[in-house]
Structure formats: C-alpha cells, structure tokens
Amino acid sequence: MPIIVKLDILLAERKVKSKDLAAHIGITEANLSLLKSGKVKGIRFGTLEAICAYLECQPADILIFTPDTDT
C-alpha cells in the first residue's frame, strides 16, 4: 500500500497512550488500532483534524505516501 500510517510512532514519541487519544477524539480503541495498523480504507477529515490537534502535529506527520514501484 502506498500510504503508510505512522500514528503508532508519533504516539510513542509523544508518550501518549492510544487509550487516551481514542477517548479524546471520540473513537473506539479498536478503531484507533485499525487506523494505526493501516487496515482502514479511509479516515474522516474530522478525525484527522482531532488527532492533529491533540498531538499538535500536521497530517504529513501521520500519513506518508510511498510510490508503488510495481506499476
């Protein structure tokens, strides 16, 4: 997949627990876990905005595009 989710790395760097982030932004820990693992097809802008506000970061700190070299 050409989009890599670095949310788990960012949480570790900021010393923030997934449980705390999930509670603050209003999603379940299970959904946050799926997002962290990259197993989701999309993310709502409102959710991304809430994550960025809580972690004081930019979307590019969380999501990275890597070109697919197979095509």
C-alpha positions in Angstrom: 0.0 0.0 0.0 1.5 3.4 -1.0 0.1 5.2 2.1 1.9 4.4 5.4 0.4 5.4 8.7 2.9 6.5 11.3 0.5 7.1 14.1 2.0 4.5 16.4 5.4 6.1 16.1 4.0 9.5 16.8 2.2 8.3 19.9 5.4 6.7 21.2 7.4 9.9 20.5 4.8 12.0 22.3 4.4 9.4 25.1 0.6 9.3 24.6 -1.4 6.2 25.2 -3.8 5.0 22.4 -6.5 4.8 25.1 -6.1 8.5 25.9 -6.1 9.6 22.3 -9.2 7.4 21.4 -11.1 8.9 24.4 -10.2 12.4 23.5 -11.1 12.2 19.8 -14.2 10.1 20.4 -13.5 6.8 18.6 -13.1 3.3 20.0 -9.7 1.9 20.8 -10.5 -0.9 18.3 -11.0 1.7 15.5 -7.8 3.5 16.5 -5.9 0.3 16.5 -7.1 -0.4 12.9 -6.1 3.1 11.9 -2.6 2.6 13.5 -2.1 -0.6 11.7 -3.1 0.8 8.3 -6.0 -1.6 7.9 -8.6 1.1 7.1 -9.7 2.3 3.7 -10.0 5.9 4.7 -10.1 8.4 7.5 -12.6 11.3 8.0 -11.1 14.7 7.9 -12.7 15.5 11.3 -11.0 12.5 12.9 -7.6 13.5 11.3 -8.2 17.1 12.5 -8.9 15.9 16.0 -5.8 13.7 16.1 -3.6 16.5 14.8 -5.0 19.0 17.3 -4.4 16.6 20.2 -0.9 15.6 19.1 0.0 19.1 17.9 1.2 17.8 14.5 0.4 18.0 10.8 -1.3 15.3 8.7 2.1 14.7 7.0 3.5 13.6 10.4 0.9 10.8 10.4 0.5 9.8 6.8 3.3 9.2 4.3 3.0 8.5 0.6 5.4 6.0 -0.9 5.1 5.5 -4.6 4.3 2.0 -5.7 7.3 0.8 -7.7 5.4 -2.3 -9.2 3.4 -0.2 -11.7 
